[in-house]
């Protein structure tokens, strides 16, 4: 049963997005796009700061430690 649900989930998601877009208009997709873009930007800034802060204190070994 779970396999069927996982198989149909992308279709249900697309249908839900299409229904909301039909009701609210394409401006909603622009709002969601801005939200997703800001999320990815914040994630990349957070990730780079988490890698560069220790690197400042102990040097390049942080990258070597992260790769192992």
KOLDO-679962 format. One record per atom (N, C-alpha, C, O): residue in one letter; x, y, z. Coordinates in steps of 0.001 Angstrom, whole numbers, padded with zeros to 6 digits, always signed. Last residue first. Example, Ala and Ser with C-alpha at 12.3 -4.5 7.8 and 13.67 -1.06 7.14 Angstrom:
residues 2
S+012850-002250+007080S+013670-001060+007140S+012900+000030+007870S+013409+001138+008039A+013190-005690+007800A+012300-004500+007800A+013200-003300+007800A+014236-003319+008465
end
This chain:
residues 68
X+036412+012775+004975X+036602+011392+005420X+035414+010852+006126X+035423+009700+006559X+035800+015394+004428X+035786+014444+003307X+035971+012999+003748X+035710+012084+002967X+036181+016749+006796X+034821+016629+006275X+034734+015584+005162X+033689+014958+004983X+038951+016730+007061X+038138+015992+008022X+036725+015767+007507X+036134+014715+007751X+039654+018419+004947X+040120+017034+004941X+039297+016178+005907X+038983+015027+005601X+038489+020749+005881X+038012+020174+004616X+038434+018714+004525X+037660+017868+004076X+040037+021136+008152X+038578+020996+008267X+038035+020327+007020X+037201+019426+007111X+042646+021662+007435X+042320+020319+007903X+040809+020089+008017X+040360+018943+007979X+043253+024277+006908X+042656+023490+005836X+042241+022098+006287X+041528+021415+005551X+042714+025774+010187X+043314+025663+008865X+042562+024724+007920X+041384+024427+008122X+041517+026316+012578X+042445+025181+012507X+042995+024921+011112X+043682+023922+010899X+040097+028800+012259X+040834+028498+013479X+041853+027374+013316X+042952+027466+013864X+038965+028783+009736X+039711+029965+010160X+040591+029651+011370X+041699+030175+011490X+037546+026452+009773X+038714+026525+008911X+039586+027727+009282X+040809+027677+009150X+035347+027068+011350X+036400+026203+011896X+037676+026252+011062X+038773+026106+011602X+034160+028904+009357X+034506+029308+010722X+035546+028388+011348X+036558+028884+011843X+033588+027512+006983X+034679+028484+006996X+035081+028908+008411X+036244+029240+008636X+031454+025804+007513X+032720+025239+007054X+033870+026236+007185X+035002+025844+007467X+029447+027495+008320X+029785+026358+009194X+031090+025698+008771X+031765+025090+009601X+029280+029171+006134X+029808+029708+007391X+030175+028590+008356X+031122+028729+009130X+028199+027437+004235X+029544+027973+004022X+030124+028563+005304X+031329+028468+005539X+025706+026906+005423X+026664+025838+005166X+028070+026347+004977X+029026+025766+005491X+024539+029476+005441X+024751+028736+006688X+025789+027637+006506X+026661+027462+007358X+024459+030000+002712X+025221+030886+003598X+025520+030177+004906X+026634+030266+005422X+022770+027922+001876X+024138+027980+001378X+025008+028894+002235X+026179+028590+002463X+020415+028550+003262X+021081+027269+003492X+022526+027298+003024X+023409+026762+003692X+019779+031034+002168X+020094+030943+003594X+020807+029636+003908X+021715+029616+004739X+019302+030189-000493X+020344+031173-000208X+020754+031110+001265X+021945+031130+001576X+017126+028480-000149X+018385+027956-000676X+019550+028915-000401X+020661+028474-000108X+015233+030351+000850X+015616+029183+001635X+016953+028628+001161X+017824+028333+001980X+014981+032130-001278X+015554+032627-000021X+015970+031473+000884X+016954+031591+001614X+013834+030353-003146X+015129+030978-003418X+015771+031493-002139X+016972+031315-001931X+011399+029810-001890X+012353+028723-002113X+013742+029284-002384X+014731+028737-001895X+010240+032400-001955X+010447+031704-000694X+011497+030607-000840X+012390+030489+000000X+010099+032864-004688X+010919+033742-003848X+011235+033077-002516X+012353+033176-002010X+008276+030827-005357X+009626+030829-005925X+010573+031705-005119X+011724+031331-004892X+005982+031682-004027X+006641+030448-003595X+008065+030364-004130X+008962+029885-003436X+005493+033992-005591X+005710+034096-004150X+006426+032863-003620X+007376+032984-002846X+005070+032800-008060X+006180+033748-007914X+006515+033915-006433X+007688+033974-006064X+002777+031360-007540X+004010+030630-007872X+005231+031528-007749X+006309+031066-007374X+000953+033418-007187X+001276+032561-006055X+002561+031784-006307X+003348+031573-005385X+000559+034409-009682X+001327+035222-008742X+001743+034413-007524X+002769+034695-006904X-001150+032786-011140X+000283+032494-011199X+001131+033348-010259X+002308+033047-010056X-004074+032100-009045X-003357+032737-010134X-001869+032465-010069X-001371+031969-009058X-005840+030827-007315X-005137+032033-006858X-004414+032780-007971X-004168+033980-007847X-006946+028690-008889X-007769+029527-008011X-007088+030863-007715X-007707+031917-007856X-004885+027560-010318X-006100+027938-011027X-006966+028872-010193X-007644+029745-010734X-003121+027025-008260X-002744+028013-009272X-003965+028474-010054X-004069+029647-010412X-004519+024997-006968X-004294+026267-006268X-003917+027369-007246X-004338+028515-007088X-004417+023026-009010X-005698+023509-008488X-005539+024853-007784X-006350+025756-007991X-001666+022612-009345X-002476+023102-010470X-003804+023668-009980X-004264+024690-010489X-000994+021595-006833X-000403+022861-007276X-001214+023456-008421X-001426+024668-008468X-002471+019207-006911X-002748+020204-005881X-002196+021570-006273X-002855+022589-006069X-001258+017895-009077X-002677+018238-009137X-003039+019307-008111X-003823+020209-008403X+001333+017541-008056X+001122+018349-009254X-000336+018784-009380X-000612+019924-009752X+000692+015807-005925X+001306+017113-005668X+001111+018053-006856X+000765+019221-006681X-000280+013586-007289X-001167+014312-006384X-000621+015702-006073X-001383+016664-005971X+002062+012828-008603X+000883+013199-009394X-000089+014006-008540X-000658+014994-009006X+003754+012173-006460X+004087+013295-007359X+002899+013757-008204X+002758+014947-008483X+002210+009968-005241X+002437+011243-004556X+002844+012378-005500X+002314+013479-005354X+002065+007474-006400X+001078+008475-006806X+001303+009856-006176X+000635+010816-006558X+004127+006062-005178X+004100+006157-006635X+003172+007282-007097X+003466+007966-008077X+003438+006161-002517X+004668+006829-002945X+004714+007002-004463X+005275+007976-004967X+001116+004585-002669X+001023+005981-002231X+002258+006755-002676X+002142+007881-003158X+002192+002149-003454X+001231+002840-004319X+001118+004315-003959X+001036+005179-004833X+003797+001573-001205X+004387+001721-002534X+003473+002453-003493X+003932+003293-004267X+001928+001235+000807X+002814+002398+000859X+003471+002649-000488X+003681+003798-000876X+000826-001189+000000X+000000+000000+000000X+000874+001259+000000X+000595+002222-000715
end
